[in-house]
Amino acid sequence: MESIVHFAVPFSALVPAGVKPKKAFLASLFSLLPDFDALSSFTGLFLTPFLS
């Protein structure tokens, strides 16, 4: 559920700001990186220092 919120908030902010939905979708995917980082111990070792 939290992943949906992490995706929806940037998407819903970018589209009214004038960004095309396709580009807003791609940009919103980056907001899911911390979720995948937390789920995977392998990427958690490498991405956590750069994302925090």
N, C-alpha and C positions, 0 to 999 in steps of 0.2 A: 504494500500500500504506500509506503514512504517513497518508493521509487517512482510511483505515478506522480506524486506531488513534486518530486525533484525534477521531473520532466515537464509537468504541466505549468509550473510557475514561470519558467523562462519562456516557454512557448506562448503562453497567454500574455506575457509582457512584450514580446517581440512583434507579434502580429499586429496589435493595435498601433505600435510604434512605426509601422510602415514597412516592415520586413516581410518579404513574400513567404507564404506558409512553408514552401519547400525548404527555403534557407533557414527559416526559424526551426523547422523540424531537425535539420542537421545540426544546428547550433545547440539545440536542446539536448541532443544525444550526449554532448560533452558533460552535461550536468549529472549524468548517470555514472561517470567514472568513479566517484567515491563509493557508490553502492557496489560496483563490481570489485573494487579494491578490498572492501570489507568482506566480501563473500569468498574471495580467493586468497589463500595464504601465500601463494606464489607471487602474485602481483602486489600483494600487501607488503612484501619485503622491498619492492622496488619503487612503487608509486607513492606510498605513504609519505616519505620524506619530501617529495616534490609537491604534493597536493596540500600539505598542511602549512 
